[in-house]
Amino acid sequence: MAHQDVIAAPRPPATGAREAADRRRGRRRRDRREYALFALLIFPNAVLILTFEYWPVLYNAFLSMTSWNMISGTPQWVGFANYVDLLTSPNFHRVLLNTAVFTGAVVIGSVVLGLLLALLFNQKLHLRGVVRTAAFSPYVISGAAVATLWLFLFDPNYGLSRLLFSLVGADSPRWVTDAQWAMPALIIAYLWKGMGFVAIIYLAGLQGLPEEYDEAARIDGAGRWAIFRRITLPLLSPVTFFVMVITIIGTFQAYDLIAVMTGGGPGIATTTLSWFIYERAFKASDAGGAAAAAMILFVILLAVTALQNAYSQRKVHYQ
């Protein structure tokens, strides 16, 4: 019988290269479809962000270099004249100082008092749910209502302030009409409004802390103060950072309490940067000066943000 060897024909090398090219083209088509879908989904948000976030900043930067009363005519280019006028004005220096004092006092007071309240709320007390609700309630009340309440309390003739000072044989200060007392009155009212919210945030942080660290420290003989300072505070650093951020943002946007309680006065004793921008734009009809002040506020917030990021990288422990 004749024997014939059957030898399979070798696979052309071009076939493997063609399949690899087809796979690459398929991946590119899938990538293009995914990119197109991504662009389609992100387009509405991108339009909203560009329209309501970046464009106002750019237009405000343009207005800050113009002179315009917002009523008639068109903005007239003046360059950096508005910035020079602001930065060389003693009144504007006082406004910056007021803003720093107000922000610093509210931030420090909110952190300290809010943490103390949270430590109290974390104890096993009777009716603590009612107490927590009562402490949080001022935060949800409108700023105008809070300001009206404190105007009555600070009234030197009929308010609670008169009664308290009369107990020690002294006259009540004229809180909102005296330049020395107006800023403390504003700080007290602002702290009272936001302190409950800060306390609830800290309370949530306290209840989320692992108990193993405290138990190990007690076994090693550490006291309550040592545990609080060495363990509790470092573990609460993310909460403290969050509280500082939202409080700083809130103080830089403070408007309602100032409008009702002091109107920025007496004089400019309680005029913060946000109130100054409002007055410059809508009372003095100086859009250019108000825009320049707003840009200065923007730069200050950028600097504060950079400092907060540096602080968070060094002091905030997320694990």
C-alpha positions in Angstrom: 0.0 0.0 0.0 1.3 3.3 -1.0 1.9 5.6 1.9 1.4 9.4 1.4 2.4 11.8 4.2 -0.1 14.6 4.7 1.6 17.7 5.8 -0.5 20.6 7.1 0.0 23.8 5.4 1.7 26.4 7.7 -0.5 29.3 8.9 0.2 32.4 7.0 1.9 34.9 9.4 -0.2 37.7 8.0 -3.3 36.2 9.6 -2.1 36.7 13.2 -1.0 40.3 12.5 -4.4 41.0 10.8 -6.3 39.7 13.9 -4.2 41.8 16.2 -4.9 44.9 14.1 -8.6 44.1 14.2 -8.5 43.8 18.0 -6.7 47.2 18.2 -9.3 48.8 15.9 -12.1 47.3 18.0 -10.5 48.7 21.2 -10.2 52.1 19.6 -13.9 52.0 18.5 -14.9 51.0 22.1 -12.8 53.8 23.5 -14.3 56.3 21.2 -17.8 55.2 22.1 -16.9 55.5 25.8 -15.4 58.9 25.3 -18.4 60.0 23.4 -20.8 58.7 26.1 -18.6 60.4 28.8 -18.7 63.7 26.9 -22.5 63.4 26.4 -23.1 62.8 30.1 -20.7 65.5 31.3 -21.7 68.2 28.8 -24.7 69.5 30.8 -22.6 69.7 34.0 -19.7 71.3 32.2 -22.0 74.0 30.7 -23.5 74.7 34.2 -20.1 74.9 35.8 -18.6 77.1 33.1 -21.7 79.4 33.1 -22.3 79.7 36.9 -18.8 79.2 38.3 -15.9 80.2 36.0 -17.6 82.8 33.8 -18.8 85.0 36.8 -15.2 84.9 38.2 -13.7 86.0 34.8 -16.4 88.7 34.3 -15.9 89.9 37.8 -12.1 90.2 37.2 -13.0 92.3 34.1 -15.4 94.5 36.1 -12.8 95.0 38.8 -10.7 97.0 36.3 -13.5 99.2 35.1 -15.6 102.1 36.4 -19.4 101.5 36.2 -22.4 102.5 38.2 -24.5 99.5 37.0 -27.3 101.9 35.9 -26.3 103.7 32.7 -23.5 103.7 30.2 -20.9 101.0 29.7 -18.0 100.1 31.9 -15.0 102.3 31.4 -11.6 100.7 31.6 -9.5 102.1 34.5 -6.9 99.3 35.0 -5.8 98.7 38.5 -7.1 102.0 39.9 -9.9 100.2 41.9 -7.3 98.0 43.6 -5.0 100.9 44.4 -7.9 102.9 45.9 -8.9 99.9 48.1 -5.4 98.9 49.2 -4.5 102.5 50.1 -7.7 103.2 52.0 -7.6 103.1 55.8 -11.3 102.2 55.9 -10.6 99.1 53.8 -7.8 98.2 56.1 -10.2 98.3 59.0 -12.7 96.2 57.0 -10.0 93.5 56.5 -9.2 93.7 60.2 -12.9 93.3 61.1 -13.1 90.3 58.8 -10.0 88.7 60.4 -11.3 89.3 64.0 -14.8 88.1 63.2 -13.6 84.9 61.3 -11.0 84.0 63.9 -13.3 84.5 66.9 -16.1 82.5 65.3 -13.8 79.6 64.1 -12.0 79.2 67.4 -15.2 79.7 69.4 -17.1 77.2 67.3 -14.4 74.5 67.6 -14.0 74.9 71.4 -17.6 75.4 72.4 -18.9 72.8 69.9 -16.5 70.2 71.1 -17.4 70.9 74.7 -21.1 70.6 74.0 -20.4 67.3 72.1 -18.5 65.9 75.0 -21.5 66.8 77.2 -24.1 65.3 74.8 -22.0 62.1 74.6 -22.7 61.4 78.3 -25.6 59.3 79.4 -27.9 62.0 80.5 -31.7 62.1 80.9 -33.6 63.8 78.0 -30.3 64.1 76.1 -32.3 63.7 72.8 -34.4 66.8 73.7 -31.2 68.7 74.7 -29.5 67.8 71.4 -32.6 69.0 69.5 -32.7 72.2 71.4 -29.0 72.9 70.8 -29.3 72.2 67.1 -32.5 74.2 66.5 -30.9 77.7 66.3 -29.0 76.5 63.2 -32.2 75.9 61.2 -33.8 79.2 62.3 -33.4 82.0 59.8 -30.6 84.5 60.4 -33.0 87.4 60.5 -35.0 85.7 63.3 -31.8 85.0 65.3 -30.7 88.6 64.9 -34.0 89.9 66.0 -33.9 87.7 69.1 -30.5 88.9 70.1 -31.4 92.5 69.5 -34.0 92.1 72.2 -31.6 90.2 74.5 -29.0 92.9 74.0 -31.4 95.8 74.6 -29.9 97.9 77.3 -33.3 99.1 78.6 -35.6 96.0 78.4 -33.5 93.0 77.4 -31.9 90.2 79.4 -28.6 92.0 79.2 -29.9 94.8 81.5 -31.1 92.2 84.1 -27.8 90.3 84.2 -25.7 93.5 84.5 -28.0 94.9 87.1 -27.3 91.8 89.3 -23.7 93.1 89.7 -24.7 96.7 90.0 -23.6 97.7 86.5 -25.3 99.2 83.5 -25.8 97.1 80.4 -23.5 98.1 77.5 -25.1 99.5 74.4 -24.2 96.4 72.4 -25.1 97.2 68.8 -24.7 101.0 69.0 -21.3 101.1 70.7 -18.3 100.6 68.5 -16.5 98.6 71.2 -19.4 96.2 71.8 -20.9 95.8 68.4 -18.4 93.2 67.1 -18.6 91.1 70.3 -22.4 91.1 70.1 -22.3 90.0 66.5 -19.8 87.2 67.3 -22.0 86.0 70.3 -25.1 85.8 68.1 -23.2 84.0 65.3 -21.7 81.5 67.7 -25.1 80.8 69.2 -26.6 80.2 65.8 -24.0 77.7 64.6 -22.7 76.1 67.8 -25.3 73.4 67.9 -24.5 72.3 64.4 -20.8 72.0 65.2 -21.7 70.1 68.4 -23.7 67.5 66.4 -20.9 67.1 63.9 -18.4 66.5 66.8 -20.9 64.2 68.5 -21.0 62.0 65.4 -17.3 61.9 65.3 -17.0 61.0 69.0 -19.5 58.1 68.6 -17.6 56.8 65.6 -14.3 56.5 67.4 -13.0 53.0 68.2 -13.1 52.2 71.9 -10.0 50.0 71.8 -7.7 52.9 72.0 -9.3 54.3 75.1 -9.4 50.9 76.8 -5.7 50.3 76.0 -4.8 53.8 77.4 -6.7 53.2 80.6 -5.0 49.8 81.1 -1.7 51.7 80.7 -2.8 54.1 83.5 -3.6 57.2 81.4 -6.0 59.7 82.9 -9.0 61.3 81.2 -7.1 64.4 80.1 -4.2 62.4 78.7 -6.6 60.2 76.8 -8.5 63.2 75.4 -5.3 65.1 74.4 -3.3 62.2 73.1 -6.0 60.0 71.6 -9.4 61.7 71.2 -8.3 65.0 69.7 -5.9 63.4 67.1 -8.7 61.0 66.0 -11.1 63.9 65.7 -8.7 65.9 63.5 -10.8 65.1 60.3 -13.9 66.4 62.0 -12.0 69.5 63.3 -10.8 70.2 59.7 -14.3 69.9 58.3 -15.7 72.2 61.0 -13.0 74.8 60.3 -13.6 74.7 56.6 -17.4 75.2 56.8 -17.1 77.8 59.5 -14.6 79.9 57.6 -16.8 79.7 54.5 -19.8 80.7 56.6 -18.1 83.7 58.2 -16.8 85.0 54.9 -20.4 84.9 53.6 -22.0 86.4 56.7 -24.7 88.8 55.7 -28.1 88.3 57.4 -27.0 88.9 61.0 -25.0 91.9 60.1 -27.8 93.4 58.1 -30.4 93.1 60.9 -28.2 93.7 64.0 -25.7 96.4 63.1 -25.9 97.2 59.3 -22.1 97.2 59.4 -22.0 99.9 62.1 -21.7 101.9 64.1 -19.5 103.5 61.5 -17.6 100.6 60.1 -17.1 98.7 63.4 -18.8 95.6 62.1 -18.3 96.0 58.4 -16.8 92.7 57.1 -15.6 92.1 53.6 -18.8 90.5 52.4 -20.9 93.4 53.8 -18.4 95.9 52.3 -18.9 94.4 48.8 -22.7 94.6 49.2 -22.6 98.3 50.3 -20.1 99.2 47.6 -22.1 97.6 44.8 -25.8 98.3 45.8 -25.6 101.4 48.0 -22.7 103.3 46.4 -23.4 101.8 42.9 -19.7 101.2 42.4 -19.6 97.9 40.5 -15.8 98.3 39.8 -14.9 98.8 43.4 -17.2 96.0 44.6 -15.7 93.7 42.0 -12.2 94.6 43.1 -13.1 93.9 46.7 -14.6 90.6 45.6 -11.4 89.6 43.8 -9.4 90.4 47.0 -11.8 88.2 48.9 -11.3 85.5 46.2 -7.5 85.7 46.7 -7.8 85.6 50.5 -10.0 82.4 50.2 -7.4 80.8 47.9 -4.7 81.5 50.4 -6.8 80.2 53.2 -7.5 77.1 51.2 -3.8 76.5 50.6 -3.1 76.8 54.3 -6.0 74.4 55.1 -4.6 71.9 52.6 -1.1 72.2 54.2 -2.7 71.8 57.7 -4.7 68.7 56.6 -1.6 67.0 55.1 0.4 67.5 58.4 -2.2 67.3 61.1 -5.3 65.5 59.9 -5.2 61.7 60.4 -7.8 59.9 58.3 -6.8 56.4 59.5 
